[in-house]
Amino acid sequence: MSEPLYRGPGGTIVLPDMPMVAASEGGNLIVNPPRVVWERRELSSDELVQWTFLVAATGSAMLDALPQLKDGCINYWEAGNWALNDAAEPRGPKTPREHRRMHLHLLGRSRTAPRWGESPPFPDFADRLTWAKDRAPLSDAECAAVVARARVLLKERYGVEEEG
């Protein structure tokens, strides 16, 4: 995964290496929890609350900062299952506790995108690279606008103070 766009008490916001939704159709960001876990139940109550604040602020920030999401919405998709595919490294059978790394994809759904009113389609693991190759990620400017708005929301709506 790419370097975090944001790092705080609730976790990180990152731009995925392989966008699930093209920027023009609403974009895709990932919110990771404050530490690596295979399942959200592994987070402490404080970690879960802080992560939830970060997820909510990021989704709201996408809706506020990205013009392509005017009158659109966000789909929240907990992920990590492709790591369990037998073809994923290390090849062979895997257990979720050892190999899955839970994270949440925030998928912008523009009213002008194909399939409005439907969930975005996802490929099988074997087809993921071909499927994603033409999906442009959010731009640096779009990412910066989302993070700037998320910082404001974290502070004003959820009382989260920046670290450091």
N, C-alpha and C positions, 0 to 999 in steps of 0.2 A: 504494500500500500504506500501511497505517497506520504510526504511529510504532512503533519497536521496543519490545518489552516487555523485551528484554534485548539488551545489546551487549557483546561480549567478543572475545578473540583469535580465536575460531573463527567469528565472524560475528554474525548477529542472529536473534532469535526475534521473529516478528510474527504478529499475528492477521490472517488474510486479510480483505480487504474483502468477499469473496464466499465464504463457507464452502462447502466441498465436502461436509462432513458436519455435520449439526446437533449442537449441544452435547449434547442428550439421547441421541444415538446414538453419542457418543464424542468429538465435537469435532474441530477442525482447526486446526493451527498450521503456520506456515511457518518453516523454518530457511534463511536465506540464507548463502552463503559470505562470507568476510571481505572480498571485493571482487567487483565485477561481472565475471562471466565468462559466456561463451555455453555452455561445456561444462566439466565438472569437470576434465578433463585440463589445462586452462589454469592450475589452481592449482599453486603450488609444493608440494613434498612437506610442508613444515612447515604451510602453509595447509590442505592436504588433511587432515593429521592433526588439526589443531585443529578443523576443521569437522566431522570425523567424531566427535570427542569431543562437540561441541555437539549433533550429531544424536542420538547415543546417550543423552546425558544428558537431552535434551528428551523423547525417547520414553519413557525410564524414568520421568521425572518425571510425565508424563501418566498412566502406568499407576499410579504411586504416589499421586498427588494427586487424581485424578478418580474419585469413587465410581462413576460410570456405567461405568467401565472395569474394575470388579471382574470377574475371570475373562475379561477381553477381551484385545485385542491392538492393535497399531499396524501400519498399512500405511504404507510409505514409498514415496512417488511423486515421482520427479524430474520437474519440470515446466518449462514455458517455451515449449511449442509453439504455444499459442494466439497468441502474438505473431507467429507466422509466417503466420497465416491471412490471405488476401488482403483480407478485410473488416476486419481489425484496423488501427488507425492506425500508421503512415501507410498508407492503402489502397494495395493493389497487391502485386505479388510482392516477397518479401523474402529475404534470405540469413540463415541462422542466425548466422553470426559477427557480423553487424552488428545484428541485431534480437532474437535470443533472449537471455533473461536466466535462466540456470539457477538453480533454487531447489528445495527439497525440501518437499513437503507431508507432514506427519505426520497421518495420518487415523486417529482413534480408532475402534475397531470394538467396540461394546458387544454382549455376548451377547444383550441384549434388543432390539437394533435389527432392523428388517426386513433380510432378506438376510444374516443371520449365516451365516458359512461361505462367503460370496461376496465378491468385491471390490466396493467401492462403485461404482455406475454413474456415468459421466461423460457430460454432454451434448455435443452438437456446439457449436462456437463460437457459432453463430447462436442457439442455444437457452439459453445459459448464464445469462442474467439472469433469465429466467422460471423456469428450473429451480431457481435458488438463492434466489429471493425469500423463501421460507418457511423456510429453514434458519437457525435462530438460532445466532449465534456463541457461543463460550464467554464467560461473564460476566467482569467485571473481577476478581471474587474467585477464580474458577477460574484465570484467567490468572496472577494473583499467586501462587497456590498452586503452580502448575506451575513458574514462574520461581524461586520460593524453593527448591523441591526440586531443580531443575536446578543452581542455584548450589552447593548442598551436594554433589551428585554430581560436578560438575565439579572441585571442590576435593578431595574425599575419594577418589574413584575414579580420576580422571584427572590430578590434580596441577595443575590449571589455576588460576592465581591471578588474581584480579580486577585489571583495569587501573585506574590512577588512584589 
